[in-house]
């Protein structure tokens, strides 16, 4: 469950890499306001005078949004796991607060009155923050572009311990795809000229938002002997409910490429639990070596796509096929 709790604090983490993750004491619900609510209200009322101030304000608002989720992480975890297959899916360009409120409405019978109040207050605050973020993006285009969206980080800072010499191997695993078929890292990588491994989770807005692009990439790579492989971190250890939810979203998004899971206690599982930002994408060559640096954040921007293409070309060249 460690990986799942990480994902809740990492919602929209593609915009939080530069400022890290923050945790707050638990919210109380009822008539009390969650910690940081007044600060968030002040930030929402702030009107930046230029692009630099807008970028700083954007980061501060994202931090507040993350604090709302971190403050009551167990309740948000319960909400996400209570969502049914018919629950609304995060849509591209939608307000994340609206998604949370709609999900809460569908699962309200599973919470106490106090829990409902806490979650509703948090979701409404996130909705207000998201509205402000959208307004900032409209007035100052690109103000939300942070290192996670335009830069990548080295594998060591993403949780891998680099070897003294040679290429870093992707952690080995023996797992299954979401239909229950056996999958091993050795066979998976050796059968492809390049494998693009995308780490995501079901309630991550930027993760779901890039699934269509990843499907298009998978079709493109098929002509070159490569493939995209998804790892939904909620599905580790074969969690049946999480697998069902992931399959539902993949179907809605028209995704055909393989998604896999493995044990959380495996080397790959431990590696996954150390990822601090989602989505994160690795390029692996046919020998199982990680090529270059991971792409942290969605691949939908032109700069991210360009970096990914370069890594893919390098991996294919390494394969010698």
C-alpha positions in Angstrom: 0.0 0.0 0.0 3.0 2.3 0.3 3.0 2.9 -3.4 -0.7 3.9 -3.3 -0.2 6.5 -0.6 2.6 8.0 -2.5 0.4 8.4 -5.5 -2.2 10.4 -3.6 0.4 12.9 -2.5 1.7 12.9 -6.0 -1.6 13.8 -7.8 -0.6 16.4 -10.4 3.0 15.8 -9.3 4.1 16.6 -12.8 3.9 20.2 -11.7 5.5 19.7 -8.2 9.0 18.4 -9.0 10.7 21.7 -8.4 9.1 22.3 -5.0 8.9 18.7 -3.6 6.2 17.1 -1.6 4.7 18.5 1.5 2.8 16.9 4.3 0.5 18.6 6.8 -1.3 17.4 10.0 -4.7 15.8 9.3 -7.7 17.9 8.6 -10.6 17.8 11.0 -13.7 18.4 9.0 -16.8 19.7 10.7 -16.8 23.5 11.1 -13.1 23.8 11.3 -11.2 24.8 8.1 -8.3 22.6 6.9 -4.9 23.9 7.7 -3.7 26.3 5.0 -7.2 27.2 3.8 -6.7 30.8 4.6 -3.3 30.9 3.0 -4.8 29.3 -0.1 -7.6 31.9 -0.2 -5.0 34.6 -0.1 -3.1 33.1 -2.9 -6.2 32.7 -5.0 -6.9 36.4 -4.6 -3.4 37.4 -5.6 -3.0 39.0 -9.0 0.6 38.7 -10.4 2.0 41.6 -12.3 4.2 39.6 -14.6 5.2 36.2 -15.8 7.8 35.5 -13.1 5.3 36.3 -10.4 2.7 34.1 -12.1 5.1 31.2 -12.2 5.8 31.6 -8.5 2.2 31.8 -7.7 1.4 28.8 -9.8 3.9 26.7 -7.8 2.5 28.0 -4.5 -1.0 27.0 -5.5 0.1 23.6 -6.6 1.8 23.2 -3.3 -1.4 24.1 -1.5 -3.4 21.6 -3.6 -0.9 18.9 -2.7 -1.2 19.8 1.0 -5.0 19.3 0.9 -4.5 15.7 -0.4 -1.6 15.0 1.9 -3.4 16.2 5.0 -6.1 13.5 4.8 -4.3 10.9 2.6 -6.1 8.0 4.2 -9.5 9.5 3.4 -8.5 10.2 -0.2 -7.1 6.7 -0.5 -10.5 5.3 0.7 -12.3 7.6 -1.8 -10.2 6.5 -4.8 -10.6 2.8 -3.9 -14.3 3.2 -3.3 -14.9 4.6 -6.8 -16.8 2.2 -9.0 -16.1 1.5 -12.7 -19.0 3.9 -13.5 -17.3 6.7 -11.7 -16.2 9.7 -13.8 -12.8 9.6 -15.4 -10.4 12.5 -15.3 -10.8 14.2 -18.7 -8.2 16.3 -20.4 -8.6 19.9 -19.5 -11.1 19.2 -16.7 -11.1 20.7 -13.2 -9.6 18.1 -10.8 -11.8 19.4 -8.0 -14.9 18.7 -10.1 -13.7 15.2 -10.6 -13.1 14.7 -6.9 -16.6 16.1 -6.1 -18.3 13.8 -8.6 -16.3 10.8 -7.3 -17.3 11.6 -3.8 -21.0 11.9 -4.8 -20.9 8.4 -6.1 -19.3 6.9 -3.0 -20.8 9.1 -0.3 -22.6 6.2 1.4 -19.2 4.7 2.3 -18.2 7.7 4.5 -19.3 9.2 7.8 -20.8 12.7 7.9 -17.6 14.1 9.2 -15.5 12.3 6.6 -17.8 13.6 3.9 -17.4 17.1 5.1 -13.7 16.8 5.2 -13.5 15.4 1.7 -16.0 17.9 0.3 -14.2 20.9 1.8 -10.9 19.7 0.4 -12.4 19.0 -3.1 -14.1 22.4 -3.2 -10.8 24.1 -2.2 -9.0 22.1 -5.0 -11.7 23.2 -7.4 -11.0 26.9 -6.5 -7.3 26.4 -6.9 -7.7 24.7 -10.2 -9.9 27.6 -11.5 -7.1 30.0 -10.5 -4.4 27.8 -12.1 -6.5 27.8 -15.4 -6.8 31.6 -15.2 -3.1 32.0 -14.7 -2.3 29.8 -17.7 -4.7 31.8 -19.8 -3.3 35.2 -18.8 0.4 34.0 -18.6 0.8 31.1 -21.0 3.5 28.7 -19.9 3.6 29.9 -16.3 2.9 26.3 -15.2 5.8 24.9 -17.1 8.1 23.6 -14.5 11.2 21.2 -14.7 8.9 18.2 -14.6 7.2 19.3 -17.8 10.2 20.6 -19.7 13.2 18.9 -18.2 14.1 15.4 -17.1 16.1 14.1 -14.1 18.7 11.5 -13.9 17.8 7.9 -12.9 19.7 8.2 -9.6 17.6 11.1 -8.4 14.5 9.2 -9.4 15.3 6.3 -7.1 18.0 4.2 -8.9 21.4 3.7 -7.5 23.8 4.1 -10.3 26.6 1.6 -10.9 30.2 2.7 -11.0 30.5 1.6 -14.6 28.3 0.6 -17.4 24.6 1.2 -18.2 22.0 0.9 -15.4 19.7 -2.1 -15.7 16.0 -1.7 -15.4 15.0 -3.7 -12.2 14.1 -7.3 -13.0 10.7 -8.7 -12.4 8.3 -11.6 -13.0 4.8 -10.3 -13.2 1.6 -10.5 -15.2 -0.3 -8.3 -17.6 -3.8 -7.1 -16.6 -5.3 -10.1 -18.3 -3.3 -12.5 -16.1 -0.7 -13.6 -18.6 2.9 -14.1 -17.3 5.4 -11.4 -18.1 9.1 -11.4 -17.3 11.5 -8.4 -17.7 14.1 -10.5 -19.6 11.6 -11.7 -22.3 9.8 -8.3 -22.4 12.9 -6.3 -23.2 14.8 -8.8 -25.3 11.8 -9.2 -27.6 11.7 -5.5 -28.4 14.2 -3.2 -30.1 13.1 -0.6 -27.6 10.6 -0.6 -24.7 9.0 2.6 -23.4 8.0 2.0 -19.8 5.4 4.4 -18.6 4.6 4.6 -14.8 1.1 6.0 -14.1 -1.8 5.6 -11.8 -5.6 5.8 -12.2 -6.4 9.1 -10.5 -3.5 11.0 -11.9 -4.8 13.7 -14.3 -1.6 14.1 -16.4 -1.2 10.4 -16.5 -4.6 9.7 -17.9 -4.3 12.7 -20.2 -1.3 11.3 -22.1 -2.7 7.8 -22.7 -3.8 8.7 -26.2 -0.4 9.9 -27.1 1.2 6.8 -25.7 -1.1 4.6 -27.7 -0.1 6.5 -30.9 3.5 6.1 -29.9 3.0 2.4 -29.4 1.6 2.0 -32.9 4.5 4.0 -34.3 7.1 1.8 -32.4 5.5 -1.4 -33.7 6.9 -0.7 -37.1 10.4 -0.5 -35.5 10.1 -3.6 -33.4 9.4 -1.7 -30.2 6.5 -1.2 -27.8 5.1 0.9 -25.0 4.4 -0.9 -21.7 2.4 0.7 -18.9 2.8 0.1 -15.1 -0.2 1.3 -13.1 1.2 1.5 -9.6 -2.2 1.0 -8.0 -2.2 -2.6 -9.5 1.0 -3.8 -7.8 0.6 -7.2 -6.1 -2.3 -7.9 -8.4 -4.9 -5.8 -6.7 -8.1 -6.9 -8.4 -10.1 -3.8 -7.8 -7.3 -1.6 -9.0 -6.7 -3.8 -12.1 -10.4 -3.5 -13.0 -10.3 0.3 -12.6 -7.2 0.5 -14.7 -8.6 -1.7 -17.5 -11.8 0.4 -17.5 -9.8 3.7 -18.1 -7.5 2.0 -20.7 -10.6 0.8 -22.6 -12.2 4.3 -22.5 -9.0 5.8 -23.8 -8.6 3.2 -26.6 -5.3 1.9 -25.3 -4.2 -1.5 -26.7 -0.6 -1.7 -25.4 0.4 -4.0 -22.6 0.0 -2.9 -19.0 1.7 -5.0 -16.3 2.0 -5.5 -12.6 4.6 -7.1 -10.3 5.1 -7.6 -6.6 5.7 -4.6 -4.5 8.5 -6.5 -2.8 10.3 -7.2 -6.1 13.2 -5.1 -7.3 10.9 -3.4 -9.8 8.3 -2.9 -7.1 10.8 -1.2 -4.7 11.9 0.9 -7.6 8.3 2.0 -8.3 7.7 3.0 -4.7 10.6 5.4 -4.9 9.3 7.4 -7.8 8.4 10.8 -6.7 6.6 12.2 -9.7 3.9 10.8 -12.1 3.8 10.2 -14.9 7.4 9.1 -15.3 8.6 7.3 -18.5 11.8 5.2 -19.0 13.3 4.1 -22.2 14.9 0.6 -22.1 16.9 -1.1 -24.8 16.8 -4.8 -25.8 19.4 -5.7 -23.2 17.3 -4.3 -20.4 19.5 -1.2 -20.0 17.9 2.2 -19.1 18.8 4.6 -21.9 19.6 8.2 -20.8 17.4 10.0 -18.3 13.7 9.4 -17.5 11.1 11.7 -18.8 9.4 13.1 -15.8 5.9 14.5 -16.5 3.6 14.1 -19.4 5.1 13.5 -22.9 2.5 15.7 -24.5 4.6 18.8 -24.8 6.8 19.3 -27.8 10.0 19.4 -25.8 9.2 16.3 -23.9 8.3 14.4 -27.1 11.6 15.5 -28.7 13.6 14.2 -25.8 11.7 10.9 -25.8 12.2 10.4 -29.5 16.0 10.9 -29.1 16.1 8.3 -26.3 14.1 5.9 -28.5 16.5 6.3 -31.4 19.4 5.6 -29.1 17.8 2.5 -27.7 17.1 1.1 -31.2 20.7 1.8 -32.2 21.9 -0.1 -29.1 19.9 -3.1 -30.2 21.8 -3.4 -33.5 18.7 -4.7 -35.3 
